[in-house]
Amino acid sequence: MRTPVLALLLATTLLPLAAPPEAQAGPLRERLREMRAERQSDREQGLAALPAGARRLADIAYGSDPAQRFDVYLPADARDAPVIFMVHGGAWKIGDKEMRRVVDAKVARWVSRGFIFVSTNYRMLPGAPVDVQLQDVARALATAQQQAPGWGGDPRRFVLMGHSAGAHLVALLGATPHYPGEPRLQPVLGTVALDSAAMDVSAIMSQRHLPLYDQPFGTDPAYWRAMSPINALATGAAPLLSVCSTRRDDSCRQADAFAARARQLDIRAEVLRQDLSHGEINAQLGQPGGYTEAVERFLASLDAAIASRLH
C-alpha cells in the first residue's frame, strides 16, 4: 500500500509535539526528501538489463497475501551459489522489491559474480504492524532457503541485507541465531544493515523523536523493547555489518551502540561509516568503488566460497 504524499505533509504538523523544530528540521527534511525519492523509485521498477545469462523468477509466493512475494535473480549455471536476501525499506509503509535502487546495482554486481539475489516484499502498515512484517520476512527467508537447491543455491550460504526499515527488520531477525517465530529457518552467514537508525527503538521512543516512528512503534514500551534489534541480540548470532550515513547523526549513533552491545556478547559486529545520503547508501551499493569494496570485504570474511566469487 502506498502512503499518500498528503499524509507525509500532515505528519510535519506533528513535529512541534515530538521535538524542537530547530533540532529536527534537518533530519525531517532529509527523511521527507528520501521518502519522495523512494516514491519516485516505486515508479521506476524493473532492471535496466540483467547480467549476461542471468534470469529472473518473479513473484514467488511464500504466503497467500499478494504482498507475500519475492523475486529471484539467478546467474547462469548456478551451482551451490551463495544467496543475498534483500529487504527493501520505506518507513515500514511504502516500497517494493522491484525498486531500482534496491536491485539494479546489486544484481549487476553480484549476480554477474555467481551469487543468487533475492528481493522480497512483505505486508506493511497500516494493515501489518512491525512484528507481522518481521514474521513475513522470516517466512520469506525460510521459503527461499527451502527452494534454494532447486535454483542452484546453497541454503547454508545466505546473507541477510536490508535498507532503512528493511535494515531494521534484518537486524532484528539476524540478532539471534534461532528466531522462534519460524522453525524452518536455517542459520545465516551474516547480516548487512544499510542505514537503519532504529537499532534501539526504546531509546528513540522514550526521547524526542521524528513523528515517522509513531505509527510503526506506538506507545507501549514492551513493544519498543520487543522490536529493538539491540534487545534481541543473543550469543551465537552471525556477524553483523551496520552501514551508516555520516550525514545522519542518529544512524551512526545507533549503529555504534548496537555494535558495542553485540561485542559484549562475543558477536562480531562492524560499523561502516559512509559520507552518503540515506538513499545513496542503498542505490550506490554494487556500483564500483570503495564503498562496495568495503562491504565485499565483510562478505568475503564470512565464507571461503563467497570470497572466491569476489576475488
N, C-alpha and C positions, 0 to 999 in steps of 0.2 A: 504494500500500500504506500503510495507517495504522500508526503506531507505537504500541504499547500504552502506556497510562499507566504500567504497571508498569516498563517499560523506562526511562521518564524518571525514575522514582523511583530505580531501581537506579543510574542514572547519577550521582546525587548522592553515592553512596558512594565514587565515584572522586575527589571534589573534593579531599581532602587530598593526593592524589598529584599533582594538577595545579596547585594554587595554595593559599595560606594561606586558611583559612575566613574570617578577618576581611576579607581583600581581595576575596574573590569571592562572599560570601554575598549581597550586594545585587544584583550583576549576575545571579547564578544564579537568585535568587528572581524577579527581573524576567523572565528568559527563560522560566522554568517557568510563570509567570502567562501570558505571551504564548502559549506553546505550548498551554496549556489553552484559551485564548481561540480559538486557531486551530482546535483540535479541535472546539470548540463551533460555530465558523463552518462547519466541514465539514458540520454537521448543519443548517445554516441556508442552504441553497443556493437559488439562483434569485432573480431580481429581484422586488421587490415589484410593480413595474409598469414597463413600457417607456415611454419618452417617446412622445408622441403621434405616430403614423405610423411609428414605428420597428418593426423586426422583427429576429428572431434566427435565424441559421443555426447549428444546433447540431451539434457533434461532426464537424467536417470533418477527414478523415483526412490526415495527412502522412507516415504510415508504417503498418506492419502491426500494431504492438503496440496494444492497446486504450488505452494511456496516450498514444499519439501522436495527439492530437485537439485541435482548438481550436474555440472559438465565435466567431462574428462578429455584432456588433450594428450594424445598418445604419440610418442616418437615412432619412427619407422622401425619395425622389427624389435619391439621392446622385449627384453628378456631379463627377468629379475631386476627390473628397474626400480630405483627409489622413487618415492612419491612425495610431492609437495602438496599439502592440503590447505587451500586458501579460503579465508573467510572475509568477506567484504565488510566495510564499515558503513556509517551513515546514521550515527546518533541513535542506534537501536530502532530506527523507524523508517529509514529510506535506504536505497542502494540495491544493487543487483549483481549477480555473479558474472554478468557479461560486460560490465563496465570496462572500458578500455584501460583506464588507469589501474584496474585490478588485474587484467590478464595480459595486455599487449606485450609489454617489455619482458615480463616474467616468462611467458610462454616462448617468446622468441629466443630468450637466453637459455632457458633450462631444458625445454623440450628438445631443442636442437642438440643438447648435450646428453640426451638419453634419459632424462627424467620424465616421469608422468606428472602432469599438473592437473589437480582437481580444484574447481572453483564452485563453491556451494552457496545456495540460497537457504534461507531459514525464515520462519514466521517472525513478524516484527510487531512493534507497537502500532496501534493501541491494542490489537487483538491478542498479542502474545507478550507477556511480561518477560523480563530478562532471564529468569530461571527457566522458562519454557524455551527461550532462544538457546540457552545452554544445552538443554536436553536435545533440541533439534540438531545442533552442531555435533554433539556426541553420537547421536543416531546416524547422522550422515557419515561421520568418520568410521563408525563400526561397519556400516554398509559398504563403504569404499574399501575398507580392509578386507572384507569378505570377498568382494568381487575382484580385487586387485590381481590375483593369479590369472584370471581369465583375460586380463588386459596385458599380461606380461609383466606385471608389477610384483614387488615383494612386500607383503603385508607387514613384515618386520622392519621395513625401512621407510616409515612415514615421518615427515617433518610437518608440524603444525605451523601455519603462518596466518596472520590476520592484521588488518589495518583499522585503527581507530576503535570503534565499537567492536569490530571483529577481533582486534588485538586484545581487548578486554576479555572476550569470550574464549579465545585460545589460551590466554594466560591463565584464566580460571580453570580451564579443562586440563592444561598441562602442568598445573601446580601440584598435582597429586599423581602418584603412579597408578592408582586404582580409583577411577571415578565410579562411585557407587550407582549412579543413575543409568549406566549402560553396561551390563555384564559382558557383552560381546567384545568390548574394546580390548585391543592388544596395546601394549606399551608403545609409545612413540620414541623416536630418537632424540627429538629436541623440539623447542618452540621458539619461533621468531615473532615477537610482538612489535608491530610497526606503529609507534607513536600513540600509545594509549596513555591517557592522563587519568585513568581510573583503576590503578592498581590497588589503591586503598580507598574504597568507596566510603567507609566510615569517616575517614579524615576529611573527605570532600564535603559530605553532607552535614557534618557537625560544625562546619565553619561557613562563612560567607562563600557562596559558590554561584556559578553560572546557572541560570534557570533551566538550561537544556538537560541537567541531571535530575530535575524534579520528577518528571514523568517516568523515566526508567526506574528510579530507585525509591521514590515515595518518601514516607515519613517514619518507617519502622526501623529502629536501629538494629534489630535482629536480622532484618533483610539486608541492610547495608553490610553487616558482617558476613552473611552468607554469600553475598555477591562480590566480595573483595578478594581478588587473587592473593593478596598478601596474607589473608587469614586462611586461605585454602592450602598454602604451601605445606608440603609434608615430605619427610625424609624419603629419599628414593625417587623423587621426581627427576625427569630428564633435564639436561642442560637447557638454560633459558637465555635468549638474547633479547634485550629490550632496546629498540632503536628509538631515540627521542630527538625532537626538534629543539635546537637551542634557541629558537625564536619563541618557544612556549615554556616559560619557567615551570609551569605546573607539570608538564610532561616529564622533564628530566628529573625534577624533584621526586616525583612518584616512582620513576624508574630506579633511581638510586636507592630509595627506601626499600623497594621490592627486592632489589639485588642484595642489599645488606641483610635483609631477613633470610633470604634464600641461603646465603653463605653461612649464616648461623646454624642452619640445618644441614650443612655439608652438601648443599645443592650448588652445582656450578652455575653461576649467573654472571652475565656480562651486560654492560651498558655501552651502546654505541651512539655518541652524540653526532648530529649532523646539522650543518647550517643550511637547512632546507625548510620550506613550509610544511605544514601538516599534510597537504595534498601531494607535494613533491616527494615526500618520503615514500609514498605509495607508488606514484606514477614513474619515478625515476629508478626504482629498484629493478634491476635487469638491464638497464642501459649501461654501456661501457663506462668504466670509471672507478674511482677509489671507493665509493660507497658500495657498489655492487660487489667489488672485490673483498671488502671487509666482511660483508655478510657471507660471502662464499667461503672465507677462511673459517668462519664459525661452522658453516655446513660441513666443510671438509673435515673438521675436527671431530665430527660426530661418528664417522663411519668410513672405513677404508674404501668401500665400494662407491660411496659418494665422492670421496676425494679423488678417486681415479677418473671420474667423469668430469671433474672440474679443472684438471691439470692437463 
